[in-house]
Amino acid sequence: MDADREVLRFQPLIDALSAHIALLDADGTMVAVNAAWKRFSEANGNRQAHHGIGLNYLALLDAMDDMEPRDAKGLDDVETAHRVARGIRAVLASELDRYQIEYPCDSPTESRWFLLTVTPIPGCEVIRAIVSHEDLTALRAVETETLQRTARLAASFSEAIDAIARAVEKRDPHTAGHQHKVASLCEAVGLELGLTQDRLRGLSLAAKLHDIGYLGIPSEVLTNRGRLTEAEERSIQEHPDEGADILAEIDFPWPIADIVRQHHERLDGSGYPRGLSGEAICLEARILAVADVFDAMTSHRTYRSAHTHGDTIDELLGGRGQRYDRRVVDALVALVGTSDP
Ligand SMILES: [Fe+2]
């Protein structure tokens, strides 16, 4: 079969494809191009009747070297042109099964992206490789828009969480900023303990909302300076359950409701609301418990002044391995130190 007959055989096939396609011989000479290639070439001001057929693709790419340096992109950029030429040569020499590269190809009015793929064509006498340029511009635009939308949604989500945290803390002015400080501490301890970025995100989110159950408790009770009645005491102790119930309806990719429900549980079973012990308390809740105690004790409250840093560390070390997770206490103490900052 001679070259013309081979091209005739391939022509209807490549004309049926939407990518811009050129067929190369062993030297890299273009022996055929498809209809999409011709349309693209004409739309971009190429008036040559042969549309590149008969020209050597590799020679065209190599010639980029001789061009004046300019603000070139895509295949007009010397580096990219060399890379593509190496890829085509490797495919023609059977060193590669396929070569692919994405490159920018801007028109005067539009930013465009193309995917160039070079694939060998075995078993032919003349045609040795197919070079296709696929227009990725629309796909890239959708990707960019999706990324921007996702980033906007993530920012709104984060702002909504902050707003809820502020609403909770408005009930008692002395707890302003508590959940955020606990969240920062949790992230630092979690990082120290080797939690993955994904688990850290869940832990931080749970920490920012951990006292959301206070929304159901009258602020007079939260800010009460005197003794609480039994019923008031009970309602305070129910806030982890209340919070978990509020959050359980949200389909978070993390066990936020469980972490919130368990943040006042203690390893030895002395916590509330369930009196869970040991491994029944998830690691995130054990971290949150220690960070919560540290920030609460070192902060001023209506009913008491702040404990000293030293007293707080004594409480945590005293309960290390009993009320509090040993590794969590060690990580926190390593971060904040044992003496007053
Ligand atoms: Fe709490």
Residues whose N, C-alpha, C, O or C-beta is under 5 A from the ligand:
A	BS01	LIG	H210 D211
